[in-house]
């Protein structure tokens, strides 16, 4: 499937959308009118939210208990890892899914579920991540929302039959695209992003070649996820 992802300060316009089938946009920053306009333009809309980190600028930031906070995310000021086993954290995520329903999203992109693969200060395991993704997906499905796995290569086999798609970052760069082949085998899209420093046509060829062999839906993006993109 062709797609575009724009998470930078609601820079998604309401006209002149890119000729793609799917848009991945920010749950909080995107107004319902933009989602409605995307639907009118024939797009499916995936709404992004961070399921595994506290972001101090979000409107529900004051609802997170301090007891659920871990270490800060490296290179992401204002973000802190969360204890995803905490019942209050899970209640907040359910409320976010309900917001996605109210805004008219077709699906959700829950980020930062891979705490097990990072130094977060909370001792969360891969089994905890499987449990959390199962919880998030079940809650999304009960509300009529599709739900994806964000990265999480280490738990693909445990959730492949449950989630509806994969959103992957940099599997070509890190030589791990093979971890996500199972999605293609089941007819589920892998929405794949690479962030090369040089985004010229010549420079992106190695990124596109590796991804095209897999059947992934690859876009070349700036790290800040503004409107720029190149399709492979």
mmCIF file of the C-alpha atoms, coordinates in Angstrom:
data_MODEL
# 
_entry.id   MODEL 
# 
loop_
_atom_site.group_PDB 
_atom_site.id 
_atom_site.type_symbol 
_atom_site.label_atom_id 
_atom_site.label_alt_id 
_atom_site.label_comp_id 
_atom_site.label_asym_id 
_atom_site.label_entity_id 
_atom_site.label_seq_id 
_atom_site.pdbx_PDB_ins_code 
_atom_site.Cartn_x 
_atom_site.Cartn_y 
_atom_site.Cartn_z 
_atom_site.occupancy 
_atom_site.B_iso_or_equiv 
_atom_site.pdbx_formal_charge 
_atom_site.auth_seq_id 
_atom_site.auth_comp_id 
_atom_site.auth_asym_id 
_atom_site.auth_atom_id 
_atom_site.pdbx_PDB_model_num 
ATOM 1   C CA . UNK A 1 1   ? 0.000   0.000   0.000  1.00 0.00 ? 1   UNK A CA 1 
ATOM 2   C CA . UNK A 1 2   ? 1.210   3.519   -0.696 1.00 0.00 ? 2   UNK A CA 1 
ATOM 3   C CA . UNK A 1 3   ? 1.451   5.818   2.308  1.00 0.00 ? 3   UNK A CA 1 
ATOM 4   C CA . UNK A 1 4   ? 2.681   9.046   3.834  1.00 0.00 ? 4   UNK A CA 1 
ATOM 5   C CA . UNK A 1 5   ? 3.505   9.870   7.458  1.00 0.00 ? 5   UNK A CA 1 
ATOM 6   C CA . UNK A 1 6   ? 3.449   13.462  8.768  1.00 0.00 ? 6   UNK A CA 1 
ATOM 7   C CA . UNK A 1 7   ? 3.850   14.050  12.504 1.00 0.00 ? 7   UNK A CA 1 
ATOM 8   C CA . UNK A 1 8   ? 5.519   17.452  12.545 1.00 0.00 ? 8   UNK A CA 1 
ATOM 9   C CA . UNK A 1 9   ? 3.348   20.114  14.187 1.00 0.00 ? 9   UNK A CA 1 
ATOM 10  C CA . UNK A 1 10  ? 0.183   19.394  12.244 1.00 0.00 ? 10  UNK A CA 1 
ATOM 11  C CA . UNK A 1 11  ? 1.738   20.290  8.896  1.00 0.00 ? 11  UNK A CA 1 
ATOM 12  C CA . UNK A 1 12  ? -0.828  18.146  7.084  1.00 0.00 ? 12  UNK A CA 1 
ATOM 13  C CA . UNK A 1 13  ? -2.844  20.486  4.904  1.00 0.00 ? 13  UNK A CA 1 
ATOM 14  C CA . UNK A 1 14  ? -6.499  20.005  4.041  1.00 0.00 ? 14  UNK A CA 1 
ATOM 15  C CA . UNK A 1 15  ? -5.972  20.135  0.289  1.00 0.00 ? 15  UNK A CA 1 
ATOM 16  C CA . UNK A 1 16  ? -3.426  18.818  -2.195 1.00 0.00 ? 16  UNK A CA 1 
ATOM 17  C CA . UNK A 1 17  ? -2.830  15.565  -0.349 1.00 0.00 ? 17  UNK A CA 1 
ATOM 18  C CA . UNK A 1 18  ? -0.176  13.260  -1.717 1.00 0.00 ? 18  UNK A CA 1 
ATOM 19  C CA . UNK A 1 19  ? -1.397  10.530  -4.111 1.00 0.00 ? 19  UNK A CA 1 
ATOM 20  C CA . UNK A 1 20  ? -1.195  7.741   -1.550 1.00 0.00 ? 20  UNK A CA 1 
ATOM 21  C CA . UNK A 1 21  ? -3.702  5.361   -0.002 1.00 0.00 ? 21  UNK A CA 1 
ATOM 22  C CA . UNK A 1 22  ? -2.853  5.805   3.680  1.00 0.00 ? 22  UNK A CA 1 
ATOM 23  C CA . UNK A 1 23  ? -1.873  8.764   5.888  1.00 0.00 ? 23  UNK A CA 1 
ATOM 24  C CA . UNK A 1 24  ? -0.265  8.299   9.330  1.00 0.00 ? 24  UNK A CA 1 
ATOM 25  C CA . UNK A 1 25  ? -0.815  11.504  11.323 1.00 0.00 ? 25  UNK A CA 1 
ATOM 26  C CA . UNK A 1 26  ? -0.664  12.721  14.923 1.00 0.00 ? 26  UNK A CA 1 
ATOM 27  C CA . UNK A 1 27  ? -3.694  11.856  17.040 1.00 0.00 ? 27  UNK A CA 1 
ATOM 28  C CA . UNK A 1 28  ? -3.631  15.003  19.148 1.00 0.00 ? 28  UNK A CA 1 
ATOM 29  C CA . UNK A 1 29  ? -2.372  17.627  16.705 1.00 0.00 ? 29  UNK A CA 1 
ATOM 30  C CA . UNK A 1 30  ? -4.600  16.768  13.760 1.00 0.00 ? 30  UNK A CA 1 
ATOM 31  C CA . UNK A 1 31  ? -8.088  18.340  13.820 1.00 0.00 ? 31  UNK A CA 1 
ATOM 32  C CA . UNK A 1 32  ? -11.128 16.262  12.855 1.00 0.00 ? 32  UNK A CA 1 
ATOM 33  C CA . UNK A 1 33  ? -11.618 18.459  9.777  1.00 0.00 ? 33  UNK A CA 1 
ATOM 34  C CA . UNK A 1 34  ? -8.301  17.277  8.369  1.00 0.00 ? 34  UNK A CA 1 
ATOM 35  C CA . UNK A 1 35  ? -9.214  13.637  8.962  1.00 0.00 ? 35  UNK A CA 1 
ATOM 36  C CA . UNK A 1 36  ? -12.565 14.231  7.289  1.00 0.00 ? 36  UNK A CA 1 
ATOM 37  C CA . UNK A 1 37  ? -10.814 15.854  4.327  1.00 0.00 ? 37  UNK A CA 1 
ATOM 38  C CA . UNK A 1 38  ? -8.459  12.884  4.051  1.00 0.00 ? 38  UNK A CA 1 
ATOM 39  C CA . UNK A 1 39  ? -11.441 10.545  3.971  1.00 0.00 ? 39  UNK A CA 1 
ATOM 40  C CA . UNK A 1 40  ? -13.114 12.680  1.326  1.00 0.00 ? 40  UNK A CA 1 
ATOM 41  C CA . UNK A 1 41  ? -9.916  12.378  -0.701 1.00 0.00 ? 41  UNK A CA 1 
ATOM 42  C CA . UNK A 1 42  ? -10.188 8.599   -0.454 1.00 0.00 ? 42  UNK A CA 1 
ATOM 43  C CA . UNK A 1 43  ? -7.460  8.024   2.138  1.00 0.00 ? 43  UNK A CA 1 
ATOM 44  C CA . UNK A 1 44  ? -7.356  5.692   5.115  1.00 0.00 ? 44  UNK A CA 1 
ATOM 45  C CA . UNK A 1 45  ? -6.169  7.455   8.271  1.00 0.00 ? 45  UNK A CA 1 
ATOM 46  C CA . UNK A 1 46  ? -3.883  5.977   10.914 1.00 0.00 ? 46  UNK A CA 1 
ATOM 47  C CA . UNK A 1 47  ? -3.529  8.098   14.050 1.00 0.00 ? 47  UNK A CA 1 
ATOM 48  C CA . UNK A 1 48  ? -0.183  8.081   15.841 1.00 0.00 ? 48  UNK A CA 1 
ATOM 49  C CA . UNK A 1 49  ? 0.211   8.196   19.611 1.00 0.00 ? 49  UNK A CA 1 
ATOM 50  C CA . UNK A 1 50  ? 3.016   7.176   21.948 1.00 0.00 ? 50  UNK A CA 1 
ATOM 51  C CA . UNK A 1 51  ? 1.851   4.176   23.941 1.00 0.00 ? 51  UNK A CA 1 
ATOM 52  C CA . UNK A 1 52  ? 5.104   3.636   25.807 1.00 0.00 ? 52  UNK A CA 1 
ATOM 53  C CA . UNK A 1 53  ? 6.347   7.096   26.666 1.00 0.00 ? 53  UNK A CA 1 
ATOM 54  C CA . UNK A 1 54  ? 5.187   10.151  28.591 1.00 0.00 ? 54  UNK A CA 1 
ATOM 55  C CA . UNK A 1 55  ? 5.323   13.351  26.529 1.00 0.00 ? 55  UNK A CA 1 
ATOM 56  C CA . UNK A 1 56  ? 5.215   16.481  28.658 1.00 0.00 ? 56  UNK A CA 1 
ATOM 57  C CA . UNK A 1 57  ? 3.428   18.587  26.022 1.00 0.00 ? 57  UNK A CA 1 
ATOM 58  C CA . UNK A 1 58  ? 0.370   16.378  25.536 1.00 0.00 ? 58  UNK A CA 1 
ATOM 59  C CA . UNK A 1 59  ? -3.002  17.552  26.911 1.00 0.00 ? 59  UNK A CA 1 
ATOM 60  C CA . UNK A 1 60  ? -3.320  14.467  29.142 1.00 0.00 ? 60  UNK A CA 1 
ATOM 61  C CA . UNK A 1 61  ? 0.248   14.702  30.512 1.00 0.00 ? 61  UNK A CA 1 
ATOM 62  C CA . UNK A 1 62  ? -0.902  15.558  34.051 1.00 0.00 ? 62  UNK A CA 1 
ATOM 63  C CA . UNK A 1 63  ? -2.801  12.259  34.294 1.00 0.00 ? 63  UNK A CA 1 
ATOM 64  C CA . UNK A 1 64  ? 0.307   10.062  34.364 1.00 0.00 ? 64  UNK A CA 1 
ATOM 65  C CA . UNK A 1 65  ? 1.441   8.952   37.838 1.00 0.00 ? 65  UNK A CA 1 
ATOM 66  C CA . UNK A 1 66  ? 5.060   9.667   38.767 1.00 0.00 ? 66  UNK A CA 1 
ATOM 67  C CA . UNK A 1 67  ? 5.352   6.060   39.922 1.00 0.00 ? 67  UNK A CA 1 
ATOM 68  C CA . UNK A 1 68  ? 5.010   4.939   36.288 1.00 0.00 ? 68  UNK A CA 1 
ATOM 69  C CA . UNK A 1 69  ? 7.940   7.013   35.010 1.00 0.00 ? 69  UNK A CA 1 
ATOM 70  C CA . UNK A 1 70  ? 11.252  5.543   33.906 1.00 0.00 ? 70  UNK A CA 1 
ATOM 71  C CA . UNK A 1 71  ? 14.284  7.137   32.271 1.00 0.00 ? 71  UNK A CA 1 
ATOM 72  C CA . UNK A 1 72  ? 14.121  9.817   29.617 1.00 0.00 ? 72  UNK A CA 1 
ATOM 73  C CA . UNK A 1 73  ? 14.284  8.889   25.948 1.00 0.00 ? 73  UNK A CA 1 
ATOM 74  C CA . UNK A 1 74  ? 17.693  9.636   24.491 1.00 0.00 ? 74  UNK A CA 1 
ATOM 75  C CA . UNK A 1 75  ? 17.589  12.503  21.963 1.00 0.00 ? 75  UNK A CA 1 
ATOM 76  C CA . UNK A 1 76  ? 13.875  13.153  22.597 1.00 0.00 ? 76  UNK A CA 1 
ATOM 77  C CA . UNK A 1 77  ? 13.508  16.016  25.116 1.00 0.00 ? 77  UNK A CA 1 
ATOM 78  C CA . UNK A 1 78  ? 10.324  15.949  27.170 1.00 0.00 ? 78  UNK A CA 1 
ATOM 79  C CA . UNK A 1 79  ? 9.775   12.202  26.728 1.00 0.00 ? 79  UNK A CA 1 
ATOM 80  C CA . UNK A 1 80  ? 10.073  9.583   29.474 1.00 0.00 ? 80  UNK A CA 1 
ATOM 81  C CA . UNK A 1 81  ? 9.649   5.817   29.281 1.00 0.00 ? 81  UNK A CA 1 
ATOM 82  C CA . UNK A 1 82  ? 6.532   4.449   30.961 1.00 0.00 ? 82  UNK A CA 1 
ATOM 83  C CA . UNK A 1 83  ? 5.710   1.361   32.975 1.00 0.00 ? 83  UNK A CA 1 
ATOM 84  C CA . UNK A 1 84  ? 3.253   -0.152  30.524 1.00 0.00 ? 84  UNK A CA 1 
ATOM 85  C CA . UNK A 1 85  ? 2.007   -2.586  33.162 1.00 0.00 ? 85  UNK A CA 1 
ATOM 86  C CA . UNK A 1 86  ? 0.677   0.322   35.216 1.00 0.00 ? 86  UNK A CA 1 
ATOM 87  C CA . UNK A 1 87  ? -3.158  0.291   35.178 1.00 0.00 ? 87  UNK A CA 1 
ATOM 88  C CA . UNK A 1 88  ? -3.416  4.086   35.035 1.00 0.00 ? 88  UNK A CA 1 
ATOM 89  C CA . UNK A 1 89  ? -1.142  4.195   31.989 1.00 0.00 ? 89  UNK A CA 1 
ATOM 90  C CA . UNK A 1 90  ? -3.364  1.640   30.319 1.00 0.00 ? 90  UNK A CA 1 
ATOM 91  C CA . UNK A 1 91  ? -6.504  3.612   31.150 1.00 0.00 ? 91  UNK A CA 1 
ATOM 92  C CA . UNK A 1 92  ? -4.952  6.705   29.554 1.00 0.00 ? 92  UNK A CA 1 
ATOM 93  C CA . UNK A 1 93  ? -4.193  4.744   26.392 1.00 0.00 ? 93  UNK A CA 1 
ATOM 94  C CA . UNK A 1 94  ? -7.775  3.520   26.217 1.00 0.00 ? 94  UNK A CA 1 
ATOM 95  C CA . UNK A 1 95  ? -8.912  7.140   26.462 1.00 0.00 ? 95  UNK A CA 1 
ATOM 96  C CA . UNK A 1 96  ? -6.577  7.987   23.589 1.00 0.00 ? 96  UNK A CA 1 
ATOM 97  C CA . UNK A 1 97  ? -8.134  5.266   21.470 1.00 0.00 ? 97  UNK A CA 1 
ATOM 98  C CA . UNK A 1 98  ? -11.543 6.660   22.259 1.00 0.00 ? 98  UNK A CA 1 
ATOM 99  C CA . UNK A 1 99  ? -10.289 10.053  21.042 1.00 0.00 ? 99  UNK A CA 1 
ATOM 100 C CA . UNK A 1 100 ? -9.195  8.329   17.835 1.00 0.00 ? 100 UNK A CA 1 
ATOM 101 C CA . UNK A 1 101 ? -12.728 7.026   17.394 1.00 0.00 ? 101 UNK A CA 1 
ATOM 102 C CA . UNK A 1 102 ? -14.211 10.468  18.046 1.00 0.00 ? 102 UNK A CA 1 
ATOM 103 C CA . UNK A 1 103 ? -11.914 12.060  15.474 1.00 0.00 ? 103 UNK A CA 1 
ATOM 104 C CA . UNK A 1 104 ? -12.739 9.447   12.848 1.00 0.00 ? 104 UNK A CA 1 
ATOM 105 C CA . UNK A 1 105 ? -9.404  7.594   12.632 1.00 0.00 ? 105 UNK A CA 1 
ATOM 106 C CA . UNK A 1 106 ? -9.437  4.243   10.840 1.00 0.00 ? 106 UNK A CA 1 
ATOM 107 C CA . UNK A 1 107 ? -6.541  2.843   12.838 1.00 0.00 ? 107 UNK A CA 1 
ATOM 108 C CA . UNK A 1 108 ? -3.862  3.665   15.398 1.00 0.00 ? 108 UNK A CA 1 
ATOM 109 C CA . UNK A 1 109 ? -0.058  3.580   15.412 1.00 0.00 ? 109 UNK A CA 1 
ATOM 110 C CA . UNK A 1 110 ? 1.007   3.030   19.047 1.00 0.00 ? 110 UNK A CA 1 
ATOM 111 C CA . UNK A 1 111 ? 4.700   3.944   19.348 1.00 0.00 ? 111 UNK A CA 1 
ATOM 112 C CA . UNK A 1 112 ? 7.419   3.002   21.842 1.00 0.00 ? 112 UNK A CA 1 
ATOM 113 C CA . UNK A 1 113 ? 6.177   -0.453  22.753 1.00 0.00 ? 113 UNK A CA 1 
ATOM 114 C CA . UNK A 1 114 ? 9.741   -1.837  22.602 1.00 0.00 ? 114 UNK A CA 1 
ATOM 115 C CA . UNK A 1 115 ? 10.938  -0.855  26.079 1.00 0.00 ? 115 UNK A CA 1 
ATOM 116 C CA . UNK A 1 116 ? 12.430  -4.329  26.469 1.00 0.00 ? 116 UNK A CA 1 
ATOM 117 C CA . UNK A 1 117 ? 15.085  -3.354  23.917 1.00 0.00 ? 117 UNK A CA 1 
ATOM 118 C CA . UNK A 1 118 ? 16.077  -0.095  25.647 1.00 0.00 ? 118 UNK A CA 1 
ATOM 119 C CA . UNK A 1 119 ? 17.612  1.066   28.920 1.00 0.00 ? 119 UNK A CA 1 
ATOM 120 C CA . UNK A 1 120 ? 14.500  2.513   30.550 1.00 0.00 ? 120 UNK A CA 1 
ATOM 121 C CA . UNK A 1 121 ? 15.036  1.831   34.251 1.00 0.00 ? 121 UNK A CA 1 
ATOM 122 C CA . UNK A 1 122 ? 11.855  -0.222  34.652 1.00 0.00 ? 122 UNK A CA 1 
ATOM 123 C CA . UNK A 1 123 ? 12.951  -3.805  33.877 1.00 0.00 ? 123 UNK A CA 1 
ATOM 124 C CA . UNK A 1 124 ? 10.239  -4.421  31.304 1.00 0.00 ? 124 UNK A CA 1 
ATOM 125 C CA . UNK A 1 125 ? 10.663  -7.634  29.308 1.00 0.00 ? 125 UNK A CA 1 
ATOM 126 C CA . UNK A 1 126 ? 9.686   -8.839  25.855 1.00 0.00 ? 126 UNK A CA 1 
ATOM 127 C CA . UNK A 1 127 ? 6.848   -10.767 27.514 1.00 0.00 ? 127 UNK A CA 1 
ATOM 128 C CA . UNK A 1 128 ? 5.601   -7.491  28.996 1.00 0.00 ? 128 UNK A CA 1 
ATOM 129 C CA . UNK A 1 129 ? 5.650   -5.973  25.505 1.00 0.00 ? 129 UNK A CA 1 
ATOM 130 C CA . UNK A 1 130 ? 3.645   -8.872  24.066 1.00 0.00 ? 130 UNK A CA 1 
ATOM 131 C CA . UNK A 1 131 ? 1.109   -8.477  26.856 1.00 0.00 ? 131 UNK A CA 1 
ATOM 132 C CA . UNK A 1 132 ? 0.879   -4.730  26.252 1.00 0.00 ? 132 UNK A CA 1 
ATOM 133 C CA . UNK A 1 133 ? 0.539   -4.980  22.463 1.00 0.00 ? 133 UNK A CA 1 
ATOM 134 C CA . UNK A 1 134 ? -2.143  -7.621  22.965 1.00 0.00 ? 134 UNK A CA 1 
ATOM 135 C CA . UNK A 1 135 ? -3.972  -5.271  25.334 1.00 0.00 ? 135 UNK A CA 1 
ATOM 136 C CA . UNK A 1 136 ? -3.685  -2.283  22.979 1.00 0.00 ? 136 UNK A CA 1 
ATOM 137 C CA . UNK A 1 137 ? -4.769  -4.237  19.922 1.00 0.00 ? 137 UNK A CA 1 
ATOM 138 C CA . UNK A 1 138 ? -7.711  -5.864  21.659 1.00 0.00 ? 138 UNK A CA 1 
ATOM 139 C CA . UNK A 1 139 ? -8.923  -2.489  22.944 1.00 0.00 ? 139 UNK A CA 1 
ATOM 140 C CA . UNK A 1 140 ? -8.506  -0.932  19.491 1.00 0.00 ? 140 UNK A CA 1 
ATOM 141 C CA . UNK A 1 141 ? -10.362 -3.742  17.748 1.00 0.00 ? 141 UNK A CA 1 
ATOM 142 C CA . UNK A 1 142 ? -13.218 -3.498  20.236 1.00 0.00 ? 142 UNK A CA 1 
ATOM 143 C CA . UNK A 1 143 ? -13.663 0.108   19.067 1.00 0.00 ? 143 UNK A CA 1 
ATOM 144 C CA . UNK A 1 144 ? -13.508 -0.689  15.372 1.00 0.00 ? 144 UNK A CA 1 
ATOM 145 C CA . UNK A 1 145 ? -9.932  0.543   14.963 1.00 0.00 ? 145 UNK A CA 1 
ATOM 146 C CA . UNK A 1 146 ? -7.122  -1.242  13.174 1.00 0.00 ? 146 UNK A CA 1 
ATOM 147 C CA . UNK A 1 147 ? -3.929  -1.348  15.229 1.00 0.00 ? 147 UNK A CA 1 
ATOM 148 C CA . UNK A 1 148 ? -0.309  -1.845  14.260 1.00 0.00 ? 148 UNK A CA 1 
ATOM 149 C CA . UNK A 1 149 ? 2.987   -2.977  15.710 1.00 0.00 ? 149 UNK A CA 1 
ATOM 150 C CA . UNK A 1 150 ? 5.595   -0.198  15.796 1.00 0.00 ? 150 UNK A CA 1 
ATOM 151 C CA . UNK A 1 151 ? 9.067   -1.656  15.253 1.00 0.00 ? 151 UNK A CA 1 
ATOM 152 C CA . UNK A 1 152 ? 9.210   -4.447  17.876 1.00 0.00 ? 152 UNK A CA 1 
ATOM 153 C CA . UNK A 1 153 ? 11.128  -6.927  15.743 1.00 0.00 ? 153 UNK A CA 1 
ATOM 154 C CA . UNK A 1 154 ? 11.783  -9.134  18.751 1.00 0.00 ? 154 UNK A CA 1 
ATOM 155 C CA . UNK A 1 155 ? 8.096   -9.858  19.342 1.00 0.00 ? 155 UNK A CA 1 
ATOM 156 C CA . UNK A 1 156 ? 6.734   -10.126 15.788 1.00 0.00 ? 156 UNK A CA 1 
ATOM 157 C CA . UNK A 1 157 ? 6.135   -13.862 15.994 1.00 0.00 ? 157 UNK A CA 1 
ATOM 158 C CA . UNK A 1 158 ? 4.093   -13.403 19.184 1.00 0.00 ? 158 UNK A CA 1 
ATOM 159 C CA . UNK A 1 159 ? 1.690   -10.771 17.828 1.00 0.00 ? 159 UNK A CA 1 
ATOM 160 C CA . UNK A 1 160 ? 1.728   -11.272 14.054 1.00 0.00 ? 160 UNK A CA 1 
ATOM 161 C CA . UNK A 1 161 ? -1.673  -12.920 13.997 1.00 0.00 ? 161 UNK A CA 1 
ATOM 162 C CA . UNK A 1 162 ? -3.246  -10.171 16.107 1.00 0.00 ? 162 UNK A CA 1 
ATOM 163 C CA . UNK A 1 163 ? -2.024  -6.804  14.799 1.00 0.00 ? 163 UNK A CA 1 
ATOM 164 C CA . UNK A 1 164 ? -3.138  -5.471  11.419 1.00 0.00 ? 164 UNK A CA 1 
ATOM 165 C CA . UNK A 1 165 ? 0.064   -3.907  10.078 1.00 0.00 ? 165 UNK A CA 1 
ATOM 166 C CA . UNK A 1 166 ? 3.655   -3.016  10.935 1.00 0.00 ? 166 UNK A CA 1 
ATOM 167 C CA . UNK A 1 167 ? 5.179   0.462   11.045 1.00 0.00 ? 167 UNK A CA 1 
ATOM 168 C CA . UNK A 1 168 ? 8.928   0.044   10.850 1.00 0.00 ? 168 UNK A CA 1 
ATOM 169 C CA . UNK A 1 169 ? 11.790  2.489   11.033 1.00 0.00 ? 169 UNK A CA 1 
ATOM 170 C CA . UNK A 1 170 ? 15.214  1.843   9.535  1.00 0.00 ? 170 UNK A CA 1 
ATOM 171 C CA . UNK A 1 171 ? 15.187  -1.914  9.030  1.00 0.00 ? 171 UNK A CA 1 
ATOM 172 C CA . UNK A 1 172 ? 17.413  -1.513  5.965  1.00 0.00 ? 172 UNK A CA 1 
ATOM 173 C CA . UNK A 1 173 ? 19.885  0.626   7.906  1.00 0.00 ? 173 UNK A CA 1 
ATOM 174 C CA . UNK A 1 174 ? 20.032  -1.921  10.719 1.00 0.00 ? 174 UNK A CA 1 
ATOM 175 C CA . UNK A 1 175 ? 19.819  -5.014  8.472  1.00 0.00 ? 175 UNK A CA 1 
ATOM 176 C CA . UNK A 1 176 ? 16.713  -6.421  10.153 1.00 0.00 ? 176 UNK A CA 1 
ATOM 177 C CA . UNK A 1 177 ? 13.977  -6.282  7.520  1.00 0.00 ? 177 UNK A CA 1 
ATOM 178 C CA . UNK A 1 178 ? 13.781  -10.083 7.555  1.00 0.00 ? 178 UNK A CA 1 
ATOM 179 C CA . UNK A 1 179 ? 12.143  -9.845  10.992 1.00 0.00 ? 179 UNK A CA 1 
ATOM 180 C CA . UNK A 1 180 ? 9.008   -8.380  9.390  1.00 0.00 ? 180 UNK A CA 1 
ATOM 181 C CA . UNK A 1 181 ? 8.605   -10.638 6.351  1.00 0.00 ? 181 UNK A CA 1 
ATOM 182 C CA . UNK A 1 182 ? 5.797   -12.531 8.084  1.00 0.00 ? 182 UNK A CA 1 
ATOM 183 C CA . UNK A 1 183 ? 3.476   -9.553  7.674  1.00 0.00 ? 183 UNK A CA 1 
ATOM 184 C CA . UNK A 1 184 ? 3.814   -9.707  3.897  1.00 0.00 ? 184 UNK A CA 1 
ATOM 185 C CA . UNK A 1 185 ? 3.223   -13.449 3.981  1.00 0.00 ? 185 UNK A CA 1 
ATOM 186 C CA . UNK A 1 186 ? -0.127  -12.824 5.691  1.00 0.00 ? 186 UNK A CA 1 
ATOM 187 C CA . UNK A 1 187 ? -1.103  -10.000 3.335  1.00 0.00 ? 187 UNK A CA 1 
ATOM 188 C CA . UNK A 1 188 ? -0.545  -7.329  5.999  1.00 0.00 ? 188 UNK A CA 1 
ATOM 189 C CA . UNK A 1 189 ? 1.331   -4.145  5.007  1.00 0.00 ? 189 UNK A CA 1 
ATOM 190 C CA . UNK A 1 190 ? 4.698   -3.112  6.365  1.00 0.00 ? 190 UNK A CA 1 
ATOM 191 C CA . UNK A 1 191 ? 4.740   0.691   6.379  1.00 0.00 ? 191 UNK A CA 1 
ATOM 192 C CA . UNK A 1 192 ? 8.485   1.245   6.287  1.00 0.00 ? 192 UNK A CA 1 
ATOM 193 C CA . UNK A 1 193 ? 10.539  4.427   6.812  1.00 0.00 ? 193 UNK A CA 1 
ATOM 194 C CA . UNK A 1 194 ? 14.222  5.135   6.226  1.00 0.00 ? 194 UNK A CA 1 
ATOM 195 C CA . UNK A 1 195 ? 15.970  8.360   7.271  1.00 0.00 ? 195 UNK A CA 1 
ATOM 196 C CA . UNK A 1 196 ? 19.122  8.770   5.141  1.00 0.00 ? 196 UNK A CA 1 
ATOM 197 C CA . UNK A 1 197 ? 21.112  11.964  5.628  1.00 0.00 ? 197 UNK A CA 1 
ATOM 198 C CA . UNK A 1 198 ? 21.251  12.379  1.867  1.00 0.00 ? 198 UNK A CA 1 
ATOM 199 C CA . UNK A 1 199 ? 17.789  12.142  0.314  1.00 0.00 ? 199 UNK A CA 1 
ATOM 200 C CA . UNK A 1 200 ? 18.846  12.637  -3.296 1.00 0.00 ? 200 UNK A CA 1 
ATOM 201 C CA . UNK A 1 201 ? 17.529  10.145  -5.830 1.00 0.00 ? 201 UNK A CA 1 
ATOM 202 C CA . UNK A 1 202 ? 20.943  8.535   -6.219 1.00 0.00 ? 202 UNK A CA 1 
ATOM 203 C CA . UNK A 1 203 ? 21.588  8.238   -2.482 1.00 0.00 ? 203 UNK A CA 1 
ATOM 204 C CA . UNK A 1 204 ? 18.323  6.500   -1.615 1.00 0.00 ? 204 UNK A CA 1 
ATOM 205 C CA . UNK A 1 205 ? 18.798  3.651   -4.120 1.00 0.00 ? 205 UNK A CA 1 
ATOM 206 C CA . UNK A 1 206 ? 20.405  1.239   -1.578 1.00 0.00 ? 206 UNK A CA 1 
ATOM 207 C CA . UNK A 1 207 ? 17.547  1.819   0.871  1.00 0.00 ? 207 UNK A CA 1 
ATOM 208 C CA . UNK A 1 208 ? 14.920  1.257   -1.788 1.00 0.00 ? 208 UNK A CA 1 
ATOM 209 C CA . UNK A 1 209 ? 16.562  -1.798  -3.315 1.00 0.00 ? 209 UNK A CA 1 
ATOM 210 C CA . UNK A 1 210 ? 16.576  -3.694  -0.040 1.00 0.00 ? 210 UNK A CA 1 
ATOM 211 C CA . UNK A 1 211 ? 13.005  -2.781  0.790  1.00 0.00 ? 211 UNK A CA 1 
ATOM 212 C CA . UNK A 1 212 ? 11.564  -3.399  -2.660 1.00 0.00 ? 212 UNK A CA 1 
ATOM 213 C CA . UNK A 1 213 ? 12.769  -6.992  -2.540 1.00 0.00 ? 213 UNK A CA 1 
ATOM 214 C CA . UNK A 1 214 ? 10.589  -7.566  0.533  1.00 0.00 ? 214 UNK A CA 1 
ATOM 215 C CA . UNK A 1 215 ? 7.346   -6.011  -0.692 1.00 0.00 ? 215 UNK A CA 1 
ATOM 216 C CA . UNK A 1 216 ? 7.415   -3.353  2.026  1.00 0.00 ? 216 UNK A CA 1 
ATOM 217 C CA . UNK A 1 217 ? 5.709   0.025   1.548  1.00 0.00 ? 217 UNK A CA 1 
ATOM 218 C CA . UNK A 1 218 ? 8.823   2.191   1.818  1.00 0.00 ? 218 UNK A CA 1 
ATOM 219 C CA . UNK A 1 219 ? 9.124   5.956   2.128  1.00 0.00 ? 219 UNK A CA 1 
ATOM 220 C CA . UNK A 1 220 ? 12.220  8.090   2.560  1.00 0.00 ? 220 UNK A CA 1 
ATOM 221 C CA . UNK A 1 221 ? 11.655  10.775  5.181  1.00 0.00 ? 221 UNK A CA 1 
ATOM 222 C CA . UNK A 1 222 ? 13.347  13.500  7.171  1.00 0.00 ? 222 UNK A CA 1 
ATOM 223 C CA . UNK A 1 223 ? 13.788  12.531  10.822 1.00 0.00 ? 223 UNK A CA 1 
ATOM 224 C CA . UNK A 1 224 ? 11.341  15.251  11.931 1.00 0.00 ? 224 UNK A CA 1 
ATOM 225 C CA . UNK A 1 225 ? 8.606   13.610  9.824  1.00 0.00 ? 225 UNK A CA 1 
ATOM 226 C CA . UNK A 1 226 ? 7.524   16.732  8.007  1.00 0.00 ? 226 UNK A CA 1 
ATOM 227 C CA . UNK A 1 227 ? 5.692   16.575  4.664  1.00 0.00 ? 227 UNK A CA 1 
ATOM 228 C CA . UNK A 1 228 ? 8.790   15.651  2.660  1.00 0.00 ? 228 UNK A CA 1 
ATOM 229 C CA . UNK A 1 229 ? 8.823   12.108  1.332  1.00 0.00 ? 229 UNK A CA 1 
ATOM 230 C CA . UNK A 1 230 ? 10.174  10.043  -1.525 1.00 0.00 ? 230 UNK A CA 1 
ATOM 231 C CA . UNK A 1 231 ? 8.604   6.748   -2.507 1.00 0.00 ? 231 UNK A CA 1 
ATOM 232 C CA . UNK A 1 232 ? 10.685  3.788   -3.606 1.00 0.00 ? 232 UNK A CA 1 
# 
